[in-house]
Amino acid sequence: MMNNMKLIIKFIAITFAVSCYTLSLGANQEFEIVIQDHLFFPSMLELPAEQKIRLLIINQDPTAEEFESYELNREKVIPGNSRTVIFVGPLSPGEYPFFGEFYPRTAQGMIIVK
């Protein structure tokens, strides 16, 4: 009985360790983009190449905005006064423009991957 309990505890510990490792392989880094007054801050964001990135988009405006990028193949509506996460990458070096579909004249930005 005691040996079975030890095996079960060992199995749970190994499963937990593997799960933590797998989760750590997700996004290597997190970067924030804030929407305020229908503008993106920062409007130019430098990201490392060949890594999966977690973008935290924080909309501080009371109205919704849509984060959109044809080059990143991403499109997501962020309601007013809320936040969302968008995963991108791994990306090759280059420039990846993005914009706010609801306010495209002011909400514009660029991700530069080096």
C-alpha positions, -999 to +999 in steps of 0.1 A: +000+000+000+028+024+009+047+017-023+015+025-043+012+058-025+048+066-033+043+058-069+012+080-071+030+109-055+059+105-078+036+104-108+018+136-097+052+154-091+065+144-126+032+154-142+033+187-125+069+193-135+062+184-172+031+207-172+051+236-158+078+231-184+052+229-212+035+261-201+069+279-200+074+270-237+044+292-245+052+329-249+088+338-239+081+374-231+051+398-226+048+433-239+021+459-233+003+481-257-020+507-243-049+523-262-056+558-250-074+587-268-076+564-299-038+561-300-015+532-294+013+536-267+040+528-276+032+532-313+065+515-322+074+483-303+106+464-308+103+426-303+129+398-304+130+376-335+121+339-335+102+340-302+066+336-293+054+368-278+024+376-256+010+411-263-012+425-235-035+451-251-050+475-225-078+497-238-081+527-215-107+544-237-144+541-228-151+529-264-141+497-281-111+494-305-101+467-328-064+457-329-057+446-365-027+436-385-027+420-419+010+411-416+006+395-382-027+379-393-044+391-361-077+409-355-093+414-321-119+437-307-110+451-273-140+465-254-137+499-237-119+499-203-107+463-207-077+442-217-069+412-238-040+390-248-028+384-283-001+358-290+022+365-320+053+347-334+077+334-336+084+362-361+111+368-386+130+401-385+110+428-402+083+454-398+047+445-389+022+474-390-009+474-369-039+497-366-072+503-349-100+495-373-125+518-355-101+548-355-076+541-383-065+577-388-051+580-353-046+544-340-016+532-359+015+514-348+045+493-359+061+462-345+098+460-354+113+426-350+151+423-347 
